[in-house]
Every structure is written in structure tokens, then in C-alpha cells.
Amino acid sequence: MLTGNLFTTLNILRALISAYSVLLVIRIFLTWFGDFAQGGPIDFLGKITDPYLNIFRRIPWLRIGVFDMSPVIGLLILSMTGSLLNAIIYTGKFTLGIVLSILLSGIWSVAQFLFQFLLIVTLIRLVSIHFFQSNHPIWMNLDRFFYPIVDKINKLKRRGNDFNAYRSDFSYPNGLIAIAVISLAMWIGGAFLISLLSNFLMTLPI
């Protein structure tokens, strides 16, 4: 069981993490507006949040093409820390199972976000193919991201060195549909399996 002082300290830490996470979300949102998001309070917010965000911005592999995943990872670590504090507060204990469960849930949160994001962007691109010109920079950037994935799916469909296999390759729109279906299946199936495994880990006595 937690003592009164420890219980109070953990609650304060949890509240601080929640408040700081909100500040991070606001800061990340404001960066989308570029030069328009400047001024006294906004600059002060940057001084509070940028040192933490810059830790992850320095990691090269968190940037995938035009997509920067560093803010997501930064928020994830805070979220996992808050979840760990919550578990300790409500269960009154600290076990390896709790740590593994929260770590697994945190990793899945990133994967789930990626599957959801990929599904949404894929559907947007499918709609845009039929209703918008494909030479717009937005669609061209998306195509540079999707073409390698569609090509990878086509390579998995081929068997041996049979050149006739190329005739069965997905067209680009059909490849996008395949990406959407795979993303949806991974999202739903993964959520179910991770939930079962996470609940099992929480029950471990060690």
C-alpha cells in the first residue's frame, strides 16, 4: 500500500504530466500556422515545450518522408509515464507485469495511430484520384509515399521468376485499396490481441 506522502507525490506528478501534455499538444498545433503563431505567450510556450520536443526531433528515423513522428513519440512517452503512475496509484503496487503492460500498450498506441493515419490518408487519396487533379503538390507528395508500398505489395504477389505474374499486379488505385484493407485489418485485429495480452500482463504477480 502507498503511504500518504507517496500517494500525494504521485498524484502531483500525474497532474503535472497531464498539464504538460496539454501544453505540448497546443504547441504542436500552433506550429502548423508557421509565422502566424508568434508573440509573447506563444514564444513563452515554446520555451517551455521546445526543449523536450527537440530531444525527439534530433532522432533521424522519426522523420519518414514528409511525415515527422517525433511529436507523437514525445507525447507517447509522457502518456506511458502517466499511465504507469495511474497504475501504481490505483493498484498500490509496482510490478514488472504492470511495466510490460504499459510498455506494450504504448508501443501499440503508436502502431494503432499509424494504421489509422494510413487508412485515412489512403481513403483521401482514393477519393482525390476521381475528383481532383493528380498534379497538385499535395497528391504528388502522397504518391511518393504510397508508390513504394504498392510496389512492395505487388512484389509479394509475384511468385518465382514468372514474368506473367506482372500482369496480375495491382494498379495504383487497387494498390491503395489493398493498403486500406490491410491497415483496417491490422488496426482491428491488433487492438483485440494487444488488449488480451495487456490484461494478462497486468495480472502477473511479479
C-alpha positions in Angstrom: 0.0 0.0 0.0 1.1 3.6 -0.7 1.8 5.9 2.2 0.0 9.3 2.3 3.1 11.3 1.2 3.9 9.0 -1.6 0.3 8.9 -2.8 0.2 12.7 -2.8 3.5 13.0 -4.6 2.4 10.5 -7.4 -0.9 12.4 -7.9 1.0 15.7 -8.2 3.4 14.2 -10.7 0.4 12.7 -12.7 -1.3 16.1 -12.7 1.9 17.9 -13.9 2.4 15.3 -16.7 -1.2 15.8 -17.8 -0.8 19.6 -17.8 2.5 19.5 -19.7 1.0 17.1 -22.3 -1.8 19.6 -22.9 0.8 22.4 -23.4 2.7 20.1 -25.9 -0.5 19.5 -27.9 -1.2 23.2 -28.1 2.4 23.9 -29.1 2.4 21.2 -31.8 -0.9 22.5 -33.1 0.4 26.1 -33.3 3.4 25.0 -35.3 1.1 24.3 -38.2 0.4 28.0 -38.6 4.1 29.0 -39.1 4.8 32.7 -38.7 1.3 33.4 -37.7 1.8 31.6 -34.4 4.2 34.0 -32.8 4.1 36.5 -30.0 4.7 36.8 -26.3 2.6 34.0 -24.8 3.3 31.7 -27.7 7.0 32.3 -27.5 6.9 31.6 -23.8 5.1 28.4 -24.5 7.8 27.4 -27.0 10.5 28.0 -24.3 8.6 25.5 -22.1 7.9 22.8 -24.6 10.5 23.0 -27.3 13.5 21.7 -25.2 11.5 18.5 -24.7 10.3 18.2 -28.3 13.8 18.9 -29.6 15.1 15.7 -27.9 13.0 13.7 -30.4 13.4 16.0 -33.4 17.1 15.1 -33.3 16.3 11.4 -34.0 16.6 11.0 -37.8 14.5 7.8 -38.1 11.4 9.5 -36.6 11.0 11.5 -39.8 9.5 9.4 -42.6 9.5 11.4 -45.8 7.3 14.4 -45.3 5.9 13.0 -42.0 7.5 13.9 -38.7 6.7 11.4 -36.0 8.9 13.0 -33.2 6.0 14.8 -31.5 3.9 11.6 -31.4 6.8 9.8 -29.7 7.3 12.6 -27.3 3.6 12.6 -26.3 3.6 8.8 -26.1 6.4 8.7 -23.6 4.6 11.2 -21.4 1.4 9.2 -21.8 3.1 6.0 -20.8 4.6 7.7 -17.8 1.2 9.0 -16.7 -0.3 5.5 -17.2 2.4 3.9 -15.1 1.7 6.4 -12.3 -2.1 5.7 -12.6 -1.5 2.0 -12.3 0.7 2.4 -9.2 -1.8 4.8 -7.6 -4.8 2.6 -8.2 -3.2 -0.8 -7.6 -0.9 0.3 -4.8 2.0 -1.8 -6.3 4.7 -1.7 -8.8 5.3 -4.9 -10.8 7.2 -6.0 -13.9 3.8 -7.1 -15.3 2.4 -3.5 -15.0 5.5 -2.1 -16.6 5.4 -4.5 -19.5 1.6 -4.0 -20.0 2.0 -0.2 -20.2 5.1 -0.5 -22.5 3.1 -2.9 -24.8 0.1 -0.5 -24.8 2.4 2.4 -25.5 4.0 0.7 -28.5 0.6 -0.4 -29.8 -0.6 3.2 -29.5 2.0 4.3 -32.0 1.2 1.4 -34.3 -2.5 2.0 -34.0 -2.0 5.7 -34.8 0.0 4.7 -37.9 -2.7 2.3 -39.1 -5.4 4.8 -38.5 -3.5 7.6 -40.2 -2.6 5.3 -43.1 -6.2 4.3 -43.6 -7.5 7.8 -43.5 -4.8 9.2 -45.9 -5.3 6.3 -48.3 -9.1 6.9 -48.4 -8.5 10.6 -49.0 -6.1 9.7 -51.9 -8.6 7.3 -53.4 -11.3 10.0 -53.4 -8.9 12.6 -54.8 -8.0 10.3 -57.8 -11.5 10.6 -59.0 -12.3 14.2 -58.1 -9.1 16.2 -58.2 -6.1 16.8 -60.5 -3.3 14.5 -59.6 -0.5 17.0 -60.4 -1.2 19.1 -57.3 1.9 19.1 -54.9 -0.2 17.5 -52.1 -1.2 14.5 -54.1 2.3 14.2 -55.7 3.8 14.0 -52.2 1.3 11.4 -51.1 2.1 9.4 -54.3 5.8 9.5 -53.5 4.9 7.9 -50.1 2.4 5.3 -51.5 4.1 4.1 -54.7 6.9 2.1 -52.8 4.2 0.5 -50.6 2.1 -0.5 -53.6 5.2 -1.8 -55.3 6.1 -3.9 -52.3 2.6 -5.4 -52.2 2.9 -6.3 -55.9 6.3 -8.0 -55.3 4.7 -10.1 -52.5 2.0 -11.2 -55.0 4.5 -12.4 -57.5 5.8 -16.0 -57.5 9.2 -17.1 -58.7 10.5 -15.6 -61.9 7.3 -15.9 -63.9 7.1 -12.7 -65.9 3.4 -13.3 -66.4 2.9 -12.5 -62.7 3.4 -8.9 -63.6 0.1 -9.0 -65.4 -1.7 -9.6 -62.1 -0.1 -6.6 -60.4 -2.3 -4.1 -58.6 -3.0 -0.9 -60.4 -2.2 2.1 -58.3 -5.9 2.7 -57.2 -6.3 -1.0 -56.4 -3.0 -1.0 -54.5 -4.4 1.9 -52.4 -7.5 -0.2 -51.7 -5.2 -3.1 -50.6 -3.3 -0.7 -48.3 -6.6 0.5 -46.8 -7.9 -3.1 -46.2 -4.6 -4.2 -44.6 -4.5 -1.1 -42.4 -8.0 -1.7 -41.2 -7.4 -5.4 -40.5 -4.2 -4.7 -38.6 -5.9 -2.0 -36.6 -8.9 -4.1 -35.5 -7.0 -7.4 -35.1 -4.1 -5.8 -33.3 -6.4 -3.9 -30.9 -8.0 -7.2 -29.9 -4.8 -9.2 -29.4 -3.0 -6.3 -27.6 -5.9 -5.9 -25.2 -5.8 -9.6 -24.2 -2.1 -9.6 -23.8 -2.0 -6.4 -21.8 -4.7 -7.5 -19.4 -2.8 -10.8 -18.9 0.4 -8.9 -18.1 -1.4 -6.7 -15.5 -2.3 -9.8 -13.5 1.3 -11.1 -13.2 2.3 -11.2 -9.6 5.9 -10.0 -10.2 
